[in-house]
Amino acid sequence: MNGASASIDAVSKAIIEQLQEDGRRPYAAIGKAVGLSEAAVRQRVQKLLDQGVMQIVAVTDPLTVGFRRQAMVGVNIEGDLEPVADALAALDEVEYVVLTAGSFDLLVEIVCEDDDHLLEMINKRIRALPGVRTTETFVYLKLRKQTYTWGTR
């Protein structure tokens, strides 16, 4: 998703809500729910995708596909944050990178196969990046809630 802000109307929000409930919902069914034709829904969805307002993706439960360790890593940087954030974002194991104000310069969510993989990521990949001063790792013990339906409130 890009950082640009796009103006979306109530109908586009309703389309997004329909897709958040079921990303494979047919355009004809969405059209009936929001009062548009199938073609109009298709055009709106394509415009929302092109503008970077939304993505349609398959979300997996990491545990069911062999990734038994997730963690959030707080990272403090010396110097410019952007090159470190870009380097972290390029790593396959990294799901989420955000520049923050507060105790950490960056928050990085990683998904690993096991504790050995997590140790390798922290010790050999994250801490080895130029500019990384300190890290603090928050290992996930249990995921209580993960939702993507906040997008149109």
Residue pairs with C-beta under 8 A, 6 or more apart in sequence:
1 52
1 53
1 54
1 55
2 52
4 51
4 52
6 51
6 52
6 53
8 16
8 48
8 53
11 34
11 35
11 36
11 44
12 44
12 48
12 53
13 152
14 33
14 34
14 152
15 30
15 34
15 41
15 44
15 45
15 48
16 48
16 53
16 54
16 151
16 152
17 149
17 152
18 25
18 29
18 30
18 33
18 34
19 25
19 30
19 45
19 54
19 56
20 148
20 149
20 151
20 152
21 149
23 56
23 57
23 58
26 38
27 38
27 41
27 42
27 45
28 38
28 41
30 36
30 41
31 37
31 38
31 40
31 41
34 41
36 44
48 54
49 55
49 56
54 151
59 148
62 68
62 70
62 111
66 113
67 111
67 112
67 113
68 112
68 113
68 114
69 111
69 112
69 113
69 114
69 115
69 117
69 118
69 139
69 140
70 109
70 110
70 111
70 112
70 139
70 140
70 143
71 109
71 110
71 112
71 118
71 137
71 138
71 139
71 140
72 107
72 108
72 109
72 110
72 137
72 138
72 140
73 107
73 108
73 109
73 110
73 122
73 126
73 135
73 136
73 137
73 138
74 103
74 104
74 106
74 107
74 108
74 135
74 136
74 137
74 138
75 84
75 88
75 104
75 105
75 106
75 107
75 108
75 126
75 132
75 134
75 135
76 104
76 105
76 132
76 133
76 134
76 135
77 84
77 105
77 106
77 131
77 132
77 133
78 131
78 132
78 133
79 131
80 131
81 99
81 105
81 106
82 99
83 130
83 131
84 106
84 129
84 130
84 131
84 132
85 97
85 99
85 106
87 129
88 94
88 97
88 106
88 108
88 126
88 129
89 97
91 110
91 121
91 125
93 110
93 111
93 112
93 117
93 121
93 125
94 108
94 109
94 110
95 109
95 110
95 111
96 107
96 108
96 109
97 106
97 107
97 108
97 109
98 106
98 107
99 105
99 106
100 106
100 107
104 136
108 126
110 118
110 121
112 118
112 121
118 137
118 139
122 135
122 137
126 132
126 135
127 135
